[in-house]
């Protein structure tokens, strides 16, 4: 459950250039399944005026952001440790990002082909490809 409240402000009041609204977002969070939910209050500042973005629109945009963050990015970080990667060279980091997305893109069709639910795990996919690295390389090179 989320509640949102907005207040129009001036940049001087907020201490942020171009600030037009301050947003108080209250949400319930769960760290694990079955855990007792906790209450979290988040404060946001936006340059959008109340006429440009109503509280309902702001809430929708915040939910869309977290849908992205909790979807593909969560898979990349949890399964492939993307956030822990310390590669700083721009070309190398772009190459690794592309390869990570390729691996996840190949994983989804593979998982659908598995008969047993327990075999659809990403670790099973990694284990299978470690046993047959040439198959994954051929897929990468020959796929168009």
ZABAGU-485119 format. One record per residue (C-alpha): residue number from 1; residue in three letters; x, y, z. Coordinates in Angstrom, 2 decimals. Example, Ala and Ser with C-alpha at 12.3 -4.5 7.8 and 13.67 -1.06 7.14 Angstrom:
! residues 2
+-----+------+---------+---------+---------+
: seq : type :    east :   north :      up :
+-----+------+---------+---------+---------+
:   1 :  ALA :   12.30 :   -4.50 :    7.80 :
:   2 :  SER :   13.67 :   -1.06 :    7.14 :
+-----+------+---------+---------+---------+
This chain:
! residues 144
+-----+------+---------+---------+---------+
: seq : type :    east :   north :      up :
+-----+------+---------+---------+---------+
:   1 :  UNK :    0.00 :    0.00 :    0.00 :
:   2 :  UNK :    1.31 :    3.43 :   -0.90 :
:   3 :  UNK :    0.17 :    6.91 :    0.00 :
:   4 :  UNK :    1.48 :   10.04 :   -1.58 :
:   5 :  UNK :    1.23 :   13.71 :   -0.69 :
:   6 :  UNK :    2.65 :   16.64 :   -2.63 :
:   7 :  UNK :    3.30 :   20.27 :   -1.73 :
:   8 :  UNK :    4.26 :   23.01 :   -4.21 :
:   9 :  UNK :    7.55 :   24.69 :   -3.29 :
:  10 :  UNK :   10.03 :   27.18 :   -4.65 :
:  11 :  UNK :   13.66 :   26.34 :   -5.45 :
:  12 :  UNK :   14.74 :   28.58 :   -2.56 :
:  13 :  UNK :   12.60 :   26.67 :   -0.07 :
:  14 :  UNK :   13.92 :   23.29 :   -1.19 :
:  15 :  UNK :   17.52 :   24.29 :   -1.76 :
:  16 :  UNK :   17.36 :   22.62 :   -5.18 :
:  17 :  UNK :   17.39 :   24.53 :   -8.47 :
:  18 :  UNK :   14.17 :   24.11 :  -10.51 :
:  19 :  UNK :   12.31 :   22.40 :   -7.63 :
:  20 :  UNK :    8.55 :   22.76 :   -8.03 :
:  21 :  UNK :    7.09 :   20.08 :   -5.73 :
:  22 :  UNK :    8.14 :   18.08 :   -2.74 :
:  23 :  UNK :    6.66 :   14.59 :   -2.49 :
:  24 :  UNK :    6.14 :   12.44 :    0.60 :
:  25 :  UNK :    5.70 :    8.80 :   -0.33 :
:  26 :  UNK :    4.78 :    6.30 :    2.35 :
:  27 :  UNK :    4.97 :    2.63 :    1.51 :
:  28 :  UNK :    4.98 :   -0.73 :    3.20 :
:  29 :  UNK :    7.94 :   -2.95 :    2.47 :
:  30 :  UNK :    8.78 :   -6.60 :    3.03 :
:  31 :  UNK :   12.33 :   -7.81 :    3.06 :
:  32 :  UNK :   11.40 :  -11.52 :    2.84 :
:  33 :  UNK :    8.32 :  -13.61 :    2.21 :
:  34 :  UNK :    6.25 :  -13.99 :    5.32 :
:  35 :  UNK :    8.13 :  -11.22 :    7.10 :
:  36 :  UNK :    6.17 :   -8.53 :    8.86 :
:  37 :  UNK :    5.81 :   -5.46 :    6.63 :
:  38 :  UNK :    7.58 :   -2.31 :    7.71 :
:  39 :  UNK :    6.64 :    1.28 :    6.97 :
:  40 :  UNK :    8.99 :    3.43 :    4.93 :
:  41 :  UNK :    8.71 :    7.14 :    4.19 :
:  42 :  UNK :   10.56 :    8.55 :    1.19 :
:  43 :  UNK :   10.90 :   12.23 :    0.31 :
:  44 :  UNK :   11.30 :   13.26 :   -3.33 :
:  45 :  UNK :   11.81 :   16.58 :   -5.07 :
:  46 :  UNK :   10.62 :   17.16 :   -8.62 :
:  47 :  UNK :   10.84 :   20.01 :  -11.10 :
:  48 :  UNK :    7.33 :   19.21 :  -12.38 :
:  49 :  UNK :    4.64 :   21.61 :  -11.27 :
:  50 :  UNK :    1.32 :   20.33 :   -9.84 :
:  51 :  UNK :   -0.28 :   21.13 :  -13.22 :
:  52 :  UNK :    2.32 :   18.99 :  -15.03 :
:  53 :  UNK :    2.18 :   16.04 :  -12.63 :
:  54 :  UNK :   -0.62 :   15.26 :  -10.23 :
:  55 :  UNK :    0.01 :   13.01 :   -7.22 :
:  56 :  UNK :   -1.63 :   10.14 :   -9.10 :
:  57 :  UNK :    0.71 :   10.60 :  -12.09 :
:  58 :  UNK :    3.76 :   10.84 :   -9.84 :
:  59 :  UNK :    2.77 :    7.62 :   -8.09 :
:  60 :  UNK :    2.32 :    5.90 :  -11.46 :
:  61 :  UNK :    5.79 :    7.03 :  -12.60 :
:  62 :  UNK :    7.38 :    5.85 :   -9.35 :
:  63 :  UNK :    5.75 :    2.44 :   -9.75 :
:  64 :  UNK :    6.94 :    2.20 :  -13.36 :
:  65 :  UNK :   10.48 :    2.98 :  -12.24 :
:  66 :  UNK :   10.44 :    0.23 :   -9.61 :
:  67 :  UNK :    8.89 :   -2.23 :  -12.07 :
:  68 :  UNK :   11.99 :   -1.79 :  -14.22 :
:  69 :  UNK :   14.33 :   -1.84 :  -11.24 :
:  70 :  UNK :   12.69 :   -4.95 :   -9.79 :
:  71 :  UNK :   12.48 :   -6.76 :  -13.13 :
:  72 :  UNK :   15.41 :   -7.06 :  -15.49 :
:  73 :  UNK :   17.87 :   -5.16 :  -13.33 :
:  74 :  UNK :   17.13 :   -7.37 :  -10.33 :
:  75 :  UNK :   17.79 :  -10.46 :  -12.44 :
:  76 :  UNK :   21.03 :   -9.01 :  -13.74 :
:  77 :  UNK :   22.23 :   -8.09 :  -10.29 :
:  78 :  UNK :   21.09 :  -11.16 :   -8.36 :
:  79 :  UNK :   22.10 :  -13.75 :  -10.97 :
:  80 :  UNK :   25.05 :  -12.13 :  -12.68 :
:  81 :  UNK :   26.32 :   -9.74 :   -9.95 :
:  82 :  UNK :   26.16 :   -6.75 :  -12.27 :
:  83 :  UNK :   26.31 :   -4.16 :   -9.46 :
:  84 :  UNK :   29.35 :   -5.88 :   -7.92 :
:  85 :  UNK :   31.30 :   -5.69 :  -11.18 :
:  86 :  UNK :   34.21 :   -3.25 :  -10.85 :
:  87 :  UNK :   35.16 :   -3.03 :  -14.52 :
:  88 :  UNK :   35.56 :    0.66 :  -15.27 :
:  89 :  UNK :   36.74 :    0.77 :  -18.86 :
:  90 :  UNK :   33.75 :    1.99 :  -20.93 :
:  91 :  UNK :   34.12 :   -0.49 :  -23.81 :
:  92 :  UNK :   34.70 :   -3.43 :  -21.47 :
:  93 :  UNK :   31.71 :   -2.54 :  -19.28 :
:  94 :  UNK :   29.45 :   -2.17 :  -22.35 :
:  95 :  UNK :   30.66 :   -5.53 :  -23.66 :
:  96 :  UNK :   29.97 :   -7.23 :  -20.34 :
:  97 :  UNK :   26.52 :   -5.62 :  -20.14 :
:  98 :  UNK :   25.66 :   -6.89 :  -23.63 :
:  99 :  UNK :   26.90 :  -10.39 :  -22.78 :
: 100 :  UNK :   24.90 :  -10.46 :  -19.53 :
: 101 :  UNK :   21.74 :   -9.49 :  -21.39 :
: 102 :  UNK :   22.49 :  -12.10 :  -24.05 :
: 103 :  UNK :   22.80 :  -14.78 :  -21.36 :
: 104 :  UNK :   19.44 :  -13.79 :  -19.83 :
: 105 :  UNK :   17.88 :  -13.63 :  -23.30 :
: 106 :  UNK :   19.02 :  -17.19 :  -24.00 :
: 107 :  UNK :   17.98 :  -18.37 :  -20.55 :
: 108 :  UNK :   14.25 :  -17.63 :  -20.93 :
: 109 :  UNK :   13.62 :  -19.90 :  -23.98 :
: 110 :  UNK :   15.81 :  -22.58 :  -22.35 :
: 111 :  UNK :   13.75 :  -22.43 :  -19.14 :
: 112 :  UNK :   10.50 :  -22.85 :  -21.08 :
: 113 :  UNK :   11.88 :  -26.07 :  -22.61 :
: 114 :  UNK :   12.57 :  -27.65 :  -19.19 :
: 115 :  UNK :    9.91 :  -30.15 :  -18.11 :
: 116 :  UNK :   10.48 :  -29.92 :  -14.37 :
: 117 :  UNK :   10.10 :  -26.62 :  -12.56 :
: 118 :  UNK :   13.16 :  -27.30 :  -10.40 :
: 119 :  UNK :   15.28 :  -27.57 :  -13.57 :
: 120 :  UNK :   14.33 :  -24.04 :  -14.71 :
: 121 :  UNK :   16.70 :  -22.43 :  -12.24 :
: 122 :  UNK :   19.37 :  -20.07 :  -13.56 :
: 123 :  UNK :   22.06 :  -22.07 :  -11.77 :
: 124 :  UNK :   20.98 :  -25.19 :  -13.75 :
: 125 :  UNK :   21.30 :  -23.16 :  -16.93 :
: 126 :  UNK :   24.81 :  -22.04 :  -15.96 :
: 127 :  UNK :   25.82 :  -25.59 :  -15.06 :
: 128 :  UNK :   24.56 :  -26.95 :  -18.38 :
: 129 :  UNK :   26.41 :  -24.29 :  -20.33 :
: 130 :  UNK :   29.62 :  -24.88 :  -18.38 :
: 131 :  UNK :   29.48 :  -28.50 :  -19.50 :
: 132 :  UNK :   28.93 :  -27.45 :  -23.15 :
: 133 :  UNK :   30.65 :  -24.06 :  -23.62 :
: 134 :  UNK :   30.99 :  -24.55 :  -27.39 :
: 135 :  UNK :   27.17 :  -24.68 :  -27.75 :
: 136 :  UNK :   26.79 :  -21.27 :  -26.10 :
: 137 :  UNK :   29.63 :  -19.80 :  -28.19 :
: 138 :  UNK :   28.05 :  -21.21 :  -31.37 :
: 139 :  UNK :   24.74 :  -19.65 :  -30.37 :
: 140 :  UNK :   26.43 :  -16.31 :  -29.80 :
: 141 :  UNK :   28.38 :  -16.39 :  -33.08 :
: 142 :  UNK :   25.83 :  -18.02 :  -35.39 :
: 143 :  UNK :   22.61 :  -16.45 :  -34.14 :
: 144 :  UNK :   21.25 :  -13.73 :  -36.37 :
+-----+------+---------+---------+---------+
